[in-house]
Amino acid sequence: MTDISESLSAAPQVGLTQGGDRRGAATTDQPVIVVGGGLTGLSAAWELQQLGLPYVLLEAGDYLGGKVQTEWHSLPGAGDFLVEKAADAFILGKPWALELAREVGLESELIHPREDTKRLYFLKGGRLLPFPEHLRMFVPLDEQAFRRSGVLSPEGTERMLGEVNVPPRENADEDESLASFVTRRFGEEAMNFIVPMAAGIYVANPHELSMQMAFPQFLAMEQKYGSLIAAHRALPPRTGPIFGSFRGGMGELAGAVGRALTEEVRLNSAVRQVHRDGVTLASGEHIAGRGVIMTTPAWFTAPLLAGDFPEAAALVGQLKTNSSVAVILAYRREQFAFDMDMHGLQVDWSEGIAMTAITVHSGKMHGRAPEDHVLLRVFFKNTEPGEARRLAEGYVRELFGAEGEPLFHAFADWRGKNPAYVVGHRHHLAAIRAALPGTVQVAGASFTGVGLPDCVNAGRTAARQVMTSLAE
Ligand SMILES: Cc1cc2nc3c(=O)[nH]c(=O)nc-3n(C[C@H](O)[C@H](O)[C@H](O)COP(=O)(O)OP(=O)(O)OC[C@H]3O[C@@H](n4cnc5c(N)ncnc54)[C@H](O)[C@@H]3O)c2cc1C
């Protein structure tokens, strides 16, 4: 886990009062308080530092990074496995995470998914099909390759390719669900192929997931080019990698930002209430502040706002969540009949099984498992972890011919912890913001986007927003 002890010991104490002693009017030497030390909170603190505003970052847990959890598992005689409990990479098309990595001196540690092992499978009807070639996200650019793949029936395939002739929606300002968008543009059967990729990122119910929140770029393409296929054909060819990570895993980013923060970062400091003039900790201590940036997930944020901002708290409390569980399994390569030099598989939406995807970390990225070993992460919907493990080992046996027991297993239990972003989320977020003063901001995965680049951008934007509000 991240070691931030050096930066903690060097940090000056700012703006703290003890035992519930509340300060009066905000003064310019009071800090802005950042609640939560995930990637959003770290980015907010980093931006405050760039703006020259004093800050305090308060984290309830004993490490920085929040959901970004990189752990090393050492096996005597084998070596070290790098286990990611949540994010294992970030998209480079949204520049904010990479920019932050550069600013904290981490660019030399940047790595990319391997090209030489870039094989993906699609599980349909119990069979592993090679993924169609020449897709951009899920949009087929090569009709013949898509027809050959067999991921949809012949009728479903022609309906999907016919998207190019479907006129754009007229009421473009209205939000809609992913399911509505996909069915409207690509046909009902296309849900089986598109949803695992699109909703998988958001761990979402496609009938609820807001297009405006999750895929605004597709709505814009539809309006500008008339169809997604036409839009993707018009885009310049892709050059360079699409995703990045770090040699030591995603936890390196949280660690590097934590070490670069020069003001106070307090671990084991859970906030209990948020006020206009600061926060009260679970210990009863009051910390006075000129502004507060809340980066905690919605289910923690609502009760923190309930005392002084009941309307905002009620709105935050209405935000929904989804569940996922990942089972991490390690094997020796010789346990497999299958060539495990691949990136993984996606499961057809209509397959009717609890498993949604497998990532082969050892195949996807260098340095995730010792030579001649295989490290997998098997994803499930809302499944009890013990049952998920039993199922995961069964699927790995059945699909890849694995023999014998895994060398170790681990769980990433995110039940009830994935933001749902239901249709209308943007309006809901606007209402939350309207119910809070400009110096109290909400940002982060529950509110403004789940991907790490979005979290970085949201944290930094919230910091700038507080500065603007202070100047008004
Ligand atoms: C399985 C999985 C896979 C993912 N894969 C990817 C991926 O490949 N790429 C990608 O870009 N994204 C991915 N994500 C999403 C991404 O990891 C998260 O959206 C992001 O890490 C959330 O960051 P955050 O700072 O907004 O929230 P969090 O990381 O949840 O941080 C919130 C922090 O607030 C703290 N806190 C809570 N209550 C209090 C309190 N009362 N007082 C003080 N602190 C408190 C928590 O301890 C936590 O540290 C994945 C997520 C999951 C679950």
The ligand as an SDF file (V2000), in Angstrom:
LIG
                    3D

 53 58  0  0  0  0  0  0  0  0999 V2000
  -13.8260   -3.1000  -10.0900 C   0  0  0  0  0  0  0  0  0  0  0  0
  -13.5530   -1.7100  -10.5870 C   0  0  0  0  0  0  0  0  0  0  0  0
  -12.7650   -1.5430  -11.7050 C   0  0  0  0  0  0  0  0  0  0  0  0
  -12.4940   -0.2560  -12.1810 C   0  0  0  0  0  0  0  0  0  0  0  0
  -11.6940   -0.1190  -13.2770 N   0  0  0  0  0  0  0  0  0  0  0  0
  -11.3940    1.1100  -13.7130 C   0  0  0  0  0  0  0  0  0  0  0  0
  -10.4730    1.2570  -14.7760 C   0  0  0  0  0  0  0  0  0  0  0  0
   -9.9180    0.2920  -15.2850 O   0  0  0  0  0  0  0  0  0  0  0  0
  -10.1930    2.5160  -15.1960 N   0  0  0  0  0  0  0  0  0  0  0  0
  -10.7430    3.6280  -14.5910 C   0  0  0  0  0  0  0  0  0  0  0  0
  -10.4390    4.7470  -15.0330 O   0  0  0  0  0  0  0  0  0  0  0  0
  -11.5850    3.5210  -13.5420 N   0  0  0  0  0  0  0  0  0  0  0  0
  -11.9160    2.2930  -13.0840 C   0  0  0  0  0  0  0  0  0  0  0  0
  -12.7430    2.1530  -12.0020 N   0  0  0  0  0  0  0  0  0  0  0  0
  -13.3150    3.3660  -11.3620 C   0  0  0  0  0  0  0  0  0  0  0  0
  -12.3630    4.1020  -10.4130 C   0  0  0  0  0  0  0  0  0  0  0  0
  -11.4900    3.2030   -9.7490 O   0  0  0  0  0  0  0  0  0  0  0  0
  -13.1580    4.8710   -9.3480 C   0  0  0  0  0  0  0  0  0  0  0  0
  -14.2640    5.5350   -9.9240 O   0  0  0  0  0  0  0  0  0  0  0  0
  -12.2970    5.9150   -8.6570 C   0  0  0  0  0  0  0  0  0  0  0  0
  -11.1610    5.2990   -8.0850 O   0  0  0  0  0  0  0  0  0  0  0  0
  -13.1070    6.6440   -7.5950 C   0  0  0  0  0  0  0  0  0  0  0  0
  -12.3050    7.6460   -6.9940 O   0  0  0  0  0  0  0  0  0  0  0  0
  -12.9310    8.7000   -5.9810 P   0  0  0  0  0  0  0  0  0  0  0  0
  -11.8170    9.4830   -5.3970 O   0  0  0  0  0  0  0  0  0  0  0  0
  -14.0140    9.5020   -6.6380 O   0  0  0  0  0  0  0  0  0  0  0  0
  -13.6710    7.8480   -4.8500 O   0  0  0  0  0  0  0  0  0  0  0  0
  -13.0410    6.7930   -3.8350 P   0  0  0  0  0  0  0  0  0  0  0  0
  -11.8770    6.1320   -4.4190 O   0  0  0  0  0  0  0  0  0  0  0  0
  -14.1900    5.9660   -3.3690 O   0  0  0  0  0  0  0  0  0  0  0  0
  -12.5000    7.7150   -2.6440 O   0  0  0  0  0  0  0  0  0  0  0  0
  -13.3310    8.2320   -1.6370 C   0  0  0  0  0  0  0  0  0  0  0  0
  -12.5260    8.2910   -0.3480 C   0  0  0  0  0  0  0  0  0  0  0  0
  -13.3390    8.9030    0.6750 O   0  0  0  0  0  0  0  0  0  0  0  0
  -13.0090    8.2640    1.8980 C   0  0  0  0  0  0  0  0  0  0  0  0
  -14.0810    8.5160    2.8750 N   0  0  0  0  0  0  0  0  0  0  0  0
  -15.3020    7.9330    2.9460 C   0  0  0  0  0  0  0  0  0  0  0  0
  -16.0120    8.4610    3.9750 N   0  0  0  0  0  0  0  0  0  0  0  0
  -15.2280    9.3960    4.5520 C   0  0  0  0  0  0  0  0  0  0  0  0
  -15.4010   10.2890    5.6540 C   0  0  0  0  0  0  0  0  0  0  0  0
  -16.5320   10.3200    6.3850 N   0  0  0  0  0  0  0  0  0  0  0  0
  -14.3810   11.1330    5.9890 N   0  0  0  0  0  0  0  0  0  0  0  0
  -13.2070   11.1290    5.2600 C   0  0  0  0  0  0  0  0  0  0  0  0
  -12.9990   10.2870    4.2100 N   0  0  0  0  0  0  0  0  0  0  0  0
  -13.9940    9.4390    3.8590 C   0  0  0  0  0  0  0  0  0  0  0  0
  -12.8690    6.8040    1.5100 C   0  0  0  0  0  0  0  0  0  0  0  0
  -12.1540    6.0800    2.5090 O   0  0  0  0  0  0  0  0  0  0  0  0
  -12.1160    6.9170    0.1880 C   0  0  0  0  0  0  0  0  0  0  0  0
  -10.7280    6.8910    0.3770 O   0  0  0  0  0  0  0  0  0  0  0  0
  -13.0360    0.8870  -11.5000 C   0  0  0  0  0  0  0  0  0  0  0  0
  -13.8250    0.7110  -10.3550 C   0  0  0  0  0  0  0  0  0  0  0  0
  -14.0860   -0.5670   -9.8930 C   0  0  0  0  0  0  0  0  0  0  0  0
  -14.9040   -0.7400   -8.6420 C   0  0  0  0  0  0  0  0  0  0  0  0
  1  2  1  0
  2  3  1  0
  2 52  2  0
  3  4  2  0
  4  5  1  0
  4 50  1  0
  5  6  2  0
  6  7  1  0
  6 13  1  0
  7  8  2  0
  7  9  1  0
  9 10  1  0
 10 11  2  0
 10 12  1  0
 12 13  2  0
 13 14  1  0
 14 15  1  0
 14 50  1  0
 15 16  1  0
 16 17  1  0
 16 18  1  0
 18 19  1  0
 18 20  1  0
 20 21  1  0
 20 22  1  0
 22 23  1  0
 23 24  1  0
 24 25  2  0
 24 26  1  0
 24 27  1  0
 27 28  1  0
 28 29  2  0
 28 30  1  0
 28 31  1  0
 31 32  1  0
 32 33  1  0
 33 34  1  0
 33 48  1  0
 34 35  1  0
 35 36  1  0
 35 46  1  0
 36 37  1  0
 36 45  1  0
 37 38  2  0
 38 39  1  0
 39 40  1  0
 39 45  2  0
 40 41  1  0
 40 42  2  0
 42 43  1  0
 43 44  2  0
 44 45  1  0
 46 47  1  0
 46 48  1  0
 48 49  1  0
 50 51  2  0
 51 52  1  0
 52 53  1  0
M  END
$$$$
